[in-house]
């Protein structure tokens, strides 16, 4: 399951991640939705989920939550590393 913010909901509803996609919960006040999909967890799934950036958050299963957290941490580290390199060049 994953949560999508109001910026992503419309797109995800019209272009489902998978044919098994279902809306599990809607929050009209904030515009976000919780979706479920029944898929094999693989590289392609992680790539698709990452393509939504901060517009989605995986809720379950915990194995996928942990892996997404790890991928995002690595991306964060890479961007921070780039800032450190740039600041050294500018000194």
N, C-alpha and C positions, 0 to 999 in steps of 0.2 A: 504494500500500500504506500501511496505517496500523497502529499499535500501539494497543491499548486496555488500560487497567489492569483489575485484578480487579473494580473497582466497576462498570465499563461492559460487560465481556464478556458477562455473562448477558443484559443488555438488547439489546446489538447482535446477539447470536445469535438471540434471539427476534423482534427487530424489525430485520431487515437494512436497511442503508442503501440497498441496491439488489439486484435479483434475481441479479446476477452475483457477489455477495459470496461469498468462499471463505475458510476458515481456512487460512493458510499455515504457521503455526507456533504451538504452544501451549507455555506455560511453567507447568506445574502447581505448581511451588514458589512462584512469585510470583503466579500466577493470571492473568497477562496473556496476550494473544494478538496475533498479527499477522494482519491480514486484507488481502485484495486485493479491489478492485472494478474493473470495466471500465465507465467512464462518461465522458461529455463533461464537461470541466471548465468550470463556469459558476458564476454567483452562487449558485444554489441549493446546489451542492455545498459551497461555502465556508460558507454559512449553516448547513447541517447539521453540518459538521465543527466549526464554532465552538460549536454548541449543546452539545457534549460537554465544553466547557471543558478543564480540565487532565487529563481522563480519557483523552484520546487524543493521539497524536503522529503526524503524517504522516511517512512514511519516504520515499516517492517518488510521483510524479516530482519532481525538484528544483524545477521551476517552481511546483508546488503548495506545496512546503515553503517556498520563499522568500515566496510570497504569504501563507501562513498566518503566517509569522514577522512579516511586515509588519503584518498585521491585529492580531496580538497586541501588537506594539510600540505601535501606535496606541491600543489599548484601555488598555494600561499607562500610557501618557502621559496619557490622559484622566483616569484615576483618580488619578494623581499630581498632575495639575493641580487637580483637585477638592480634594485635601488641602491644597494650597498656598492655594487660595482660602479654605477653611474656617479655616486657621490665621491668615490675615490678618484675617478677620472676628472671630476670638476674641481678638485683641490689643487 
